[in-house]
Amino acid sequence: MKNRKIGIPRALLYYYYFPFWLKLLTELNLEPVISDSTSRELLDKGVKKSLSEICVPIKVMIGHLINLDQKEVDYIFLPRFRSIRKGVVLCPKFLGLPDMVKHSLPGLNTELISDQIDSKNDNIADYSNHQKLAAVLDIPKKEMKKALKKAAEFWQRYRKLLYKGYLIDDFAKIEDIEALENLISKFETDNNFPQSKRKKIKTAGKEEVVDIALIGYVYNVFDQYINMDIINKLKEMGVRVHTFSMVAEEIIEKELSSLRKPMFWEFTNKLYGAAEHYFKNDKIDGVIHLTAFGCGPDSMLGQILEVDAKENNKAFMTLRIDEQTGESHIITRIEAFIDLLRLKKEKN
């Protein structure tokens, strides 16, 4: 019997959970099919089918769903993420995503499987979060639980490498589970700190590296088309890039404990905790907040980070991106920011 093809859009939380989903579907003898990388054509299709008021990450998601529909997959896996922390939800657009898709794409031919993800933490491997997937594909509960356990273990191995200093970029282009498993095994035995391999730039007669924390949601930071490939541009300028995914959960929790109460949106909390950690880290020369135009949660987070950066005497810049953002805009601003940081280091 031919394996059924399950489409996964390369958008939103794909960049956070893709090792989990690839492992899960493969363990269930299903064939995961990932949508193509974001492009101008894919984005334009999403923009045309989306409400003009929504943020660009959702427009990108619509484009990726259209792309998967054209690949003639059997189903598209599009979970409704409600919560991954007790008492805290995700952005309202995540909560209503499957309904928004049905409104924007009434002609979608492929059936959506939209389990509701409701978890107390980042580990979403509970069977209750995948009941629809099991029911639609006629997977026995015992088999599903076994596959979920293996997927969770694999995802945790991957996360430990992120905490070690690897970027999600180092893994995200791999769609074959065997290749991904081999890469993770290879990195687990590599004792060299990955960030030490970054390019150094000669300044004032000596080699120097600038360390920048790039704070933003995974789908903004690691979608190379939307952000104009900002990470590789920073690397070419001799920058060591640090992201929130490199900050261990216990560190983020410690920073969040200083708040009277967490913010309403979970990934906003994660960005806040990571940014506060980097503000206090003397090795970090500056912080860039990468945000999508029209993002509600970021409109609050950005103001908080700007104030806290001043209090910690840390260089800070906000970069806003949307479907109209040009490459020259990104390059000019980050070049100016890095030049100022280098001048500051030379002066010190």
Order of alpha helices (4+ residues) and beta strands (2+ residues): beta-alpha-beta-alpha-alpha-beta-beta-alpha-alpha-beta-beta-alpha-alpha-alpha-alpha-beta-beta-beta-alpha-alpha-beta-alpha-alpha-beta-alpha-beta-alpha
